[in-house]
């Protein structure tokens, strides 16, 4: 009996050694871009509310519409930008992905978007111009980080800034555009902007809200766009106040604690 069992085991080992295990599950194919059945359109003529629909059988959806992403087969979003907007669709197939784009032309913001877009850049094609707040005693300088809202420790008056007549323009023409101009009207820098109103900070003394969001710039900085006492360009700022008429920003090096030096900027709508 032992010899029989040994012989059977030997046969099994030989068979397994000669016939490796093969995964017979075949990967699915990838749909051709031309076979995607997509519908991307505005709900009104030239409007900013966009419907995105994927009617392609057995293909999952991943939409990139510029200000966010969606994995729904059918979704409706409101874009804050004017002009031609490119929406990227990635189809999730059994054997991989296929990517294509669709374009919509937005001529009017007729559906509500996050109000900060309008507060920063207005709703028209001319954008919104910001200058130093000439009504303030000091428009730049240092104050108590996470505690104060004005530069009252080392105040810099309007006349002592790098460019008292300089100004900044935010617009939504084709994207979130930012341009800083010199006082003579020539372009100093140009780039883009974004914001995150979920990123807030509190005053540790009483747990009251200190900042309401974060403004991020790319390729350009605000007037006097550096931490007081330094020269390195700064591209991210805490938003302390943002209304249709005023904007107050603050920034400090990473690790700065409450009541240490924070740098403040005070602007107003032109």
C-alpha positions in Angstrom: 0.0 0.0 0.0 2.8 2.4 0.9 4.4 1.8 -2.6 1.1 2.5 -4.3 0.7 5.8 -2.4 4.3 6.8 -3.1 3.8 6.0 -6.8 0.7 8.2 -7.0 2.4 11.1 -5.3 5.3 10.8 -7.8 2.9 10.9 -10.7 1.2 14.1 -9.3 4.6 15.8 -8.8 5.6 15.0 -12.3 2.3 16.2 -13.8 2.4 19.4 -11.8 6.0 20.0 -12.8 5.3 19.6 -16.5 2.0 21.6 -16.5 2.4 24.9 -14.6 -0.8 26.5 -13.3 -2.1 29.0 -15.9 -4.6 31.8 -15.1 -7.2 31.5 -17.9 -9.0 34.7 -16.9 -8.5 37.0 -19.8 -8.4 40.8 -19.3 -11.2 42.7 -21.0 -10.6 45.0 -23.9 -10.4 48.8 -24.1 -13.1 50.7 -25.9 -11.9 52.8 -28.8 -12.2 56.6 -28.2 -14.4 56.9 -31.2 -16.9 54.3 -29.6 -17.4 56.3 -26.4 -21.0 57.5 -26.1 -20.7 60.8 -24.2 -23.1 63.7 -23.8 -21.6 67.0 -22.4 -23.7 70.1 -22.7 -24.9 73.2 -20.9 -28.4 73.4 -19.5 -28.8 76.9 -20.9 -27.4 78.6 -23.9 -23.8 79.6 -22.9 -24.6 78.9 -19.3 -22.2 77.5 -16.7 -24.3 74.5 -15.5 -22.9 71.5 -17.3 -24.4 68.0 -17.7 -21.9 65.2 -18.1 -23.3 61.8 -19.2 -21.5 58.6 -20.1 -23.8 56.2 -22.1 -21.1 53.8 -23.0 -22.0 50.2 -22.0 -19.8 48.6 -19.4 -17.5 51.6 -19.1 -17.0 53.3 -15.8 -16.6 57.1 -15.6 -14.0 59.5 -14.3 -14.6 63.1 -15.1 -12.1 66.0 -14.6 -14.0 69.3 -15.1 -11.3 71.7 -14.0 -12.4 72.5 -10.5 -13.2 69.0 -9.3 -13.7 65.3 -10.2 -16.6 62.9 -10.5 -17.0 59.2 -10.9 -20.7 59.2 -11.6 -22.1 58.0 -15.0 -24.3 61.1 -15.0 -23.4 64.3 -13.1 -24.3 68.0 -13.2 -21.7 70.6 -12.2 -21.5 74.4 -12.2 -18.2 75.8 -13.5 -17.0 79.3 -12.4 -15.0 80.1 -15.5 -15.9 82.0 -18.7 -14.9 81.0 -22.2 -14.0 77.6 -23.6 -13.7 74.9 -20.9 -12.2 71.5 -21.5 -13.7 68.6 -19.7 -11.6 65.4 -19.6 -13.3 62.0 -19.5 -11.4 58.8 -18.6 -13.3 55.6 -19.4 -12.6 52.7 -17.0 -12.7 49.5 -19.2 -12.0 45.9 -18.3 -8.6 46.0 -19.9 -7.5 49.5 -19.1 -8.6 53.1 -19.6 -9.4 55.4 -22.5 -9.3 59.2 -22.3 -10.9 61.9 -24.4 -12.1 65.5 -24.0 -15.2 67.6 -24.6 -15.4 71.4 -24.8 -18.1 73.7 -23.7 -18.2 77.5 -24.3 -19.4 79.5 -21.2 -20.5 83.0 -21.9 -22.5 83.7 -18.7 -22.4 82.6 -15.0 -26.1 82.0 -14.7 -26.0 79.3 -12.0 -24.5 79.8 -8.5 -21.0 78.8 -7.7 -18.9 79.2 -4.5 -19.3 82.9 -3.7 -15.5 83.3 -3.3 -15.1 83.1 -7.1 -17.2 86.2 -7.5 -15.8 88.0 -4.4 -12.2 87.5 -5.7 -12.7 87.9 -9.4 -16.2 89.3 -10.1 -18.6 87.8 -12.6 -17.7 89.6 -15.8 -14.9 89.3 -18.3 -13.0 92.3 -17.0 -12.3 90.6 -13.7 -11.8 92.4 -10.5 -9.1 94.9 -9.5 -7.6 95.0 -6.0 -5.3 97.8 -4.6 -3.8 98.6 -1.2 -6.5 99.7 1.3 -5.7 103.4 1.5 -8.2 103.8 4.3 -6.0 101.8 6.7 -3.3 103.3 8.8 -1.0 100.4 7.8 -1.5 98.2 4.8 1.4 95.7 5.4 3.6 94.6 8.3 3.5 92.3 11.3 1.1 91.5 14.0 0.1 88.7 16.3 -0.3 85.5 14.3 -3.5 83.5 15.0 -4.8 86.4 17.1 -4.8 89.8 15.4 -6.2 91.1 12.1 -4.0 94.1 11.4 -0.3 94.8 11.2 0.1 96.9 14.4 3.5 95.6 15.5 5.7 96.8 12.6 3.2 98.8 10.5 4.0 99.7 7.0 2.0 102.6 5.5 0.9 102.8 2.0 3.6 105.2 0.9 6.3 102.9 2.3 5.2 99.8 0.3 7.3 98.5 -2.7 4.7 99.9 -5.1 2.0 102.1 -3.6 0.2 102.4 -7.0 0.5 98.8 -7.9 -2.6 96.7 -8.4 -3.8 93.1 -8.9 -6.5 91.7 -11.2 -8.3 88.4 -10.7 -10.4 87.1 -13.6 -12.2 83.9 -14.6 -11.6 84.2 -18.4 -10.9 80.6 -19.3 -9.5 79.8 -15.9 -8.6 81.3 -12.5 -6.2 84.0 -13.7 -4.1 86.4 -11.6 -2.0 89.3 -12.8 0.0 91.8 -10.7 0.6 95.2 -12.3 3.1 97.8 -11.5 1.9 101.3 -10.8 2.8 102.3 -14.3 0.4 99.7 -15.7 3.0 97.2 -16.9 2.6 93.6 -16.0 4.9 92.6 -13.1 3.8 88.9 -12.9 1.0 86.7 -14.1 -0.2 83.3 -13.0 -3.3 81.5 -11.6 -5.1 81.4 -8.3 -7.2 78.9 -6.2 -8.7 78.8 -2.8 -9.6 76.3 -0.1 -12.3 77.6 2.2 -12.3 74.4 4.2 -8.7 75.2 5.5 -9.3 77.4 8.5 -7.5 78.3 11.7 -8.7 79.2 15.2 -7.4 81.6 17.9 -6.0 79.2 20.6 -6.8 81.7 23.3 -10.6 81.4 23.0 -11.0 78.9 20.1 -12.7 81.5 18.0 -12.3 81.3 14.2 -9.4 83.4 13.1 -9.0 82.6 9.3 -11.8 81.7 6.9 -9.8 79.9 4.2 -6.6 79.8 2.2 -5.6 81.7 -1.0 -3.1 80.0 -3.3 -1.3 81.6 -6.1 0.9 80.1 -8.8 3.5 82.0 -10.9 2.8 85.3 -9.3 2.5 87.0 -5.8 0.4 89.7 -4.3 1.8 93.2 -3.8 4.7 93.0 -1.3 4.4 89.3 -1.8 6.8 88.1 0.9 7.0 87.6 4.6 8.1 90.8 6.3 11.9 90.9 6.7 12.5 88.4 3.9 12.7 88.5 0.1 11.5 85.0 -0.9 8.2 85.1 -2.9 5.2 83.8 -1.1 2.4 81.9 -2.8 0.0 80.9 0.0 -2.0 83.1 2.4 -4.5 82.7 5.1 -7.7 84.6 4.3 -8.9 86.6 7.3 -11.5 88.7 5.5 -13.0 88.6 2.1 -16.0 90.7 1.1 -17.0 92.4 -2.1 -14.9 95.4 -1.0 -12.1 94.2 1.3 -9.5 91.4 1.5 -7.2 90.8 4.5 -4.5 88.2 4.2 -1.9 86.9 6.6 1.0 84.4 6.4 3.8 83.1 8.7 6.5 80.5 8.4 5.6 76.9 9.1 5.6 76.2 12.9 4.8 79.8 13.9 2.9 79.8 17.1 0.1 82.1 18.3 1.2 85.7 19.0 4.5 85.2 17.1 5.1 87.4 14.1 2.6 87.1 11.3 2.7 89.2 8.2 -0.5 91.0 7.1 -1.8 92.5 3.8 -4.8 94.8 3.6 -6.4 95.3 0.2 -9.6 96.8 -1.1 -11.6 96.7 -4.4 -10.7 99.4 -6.8 
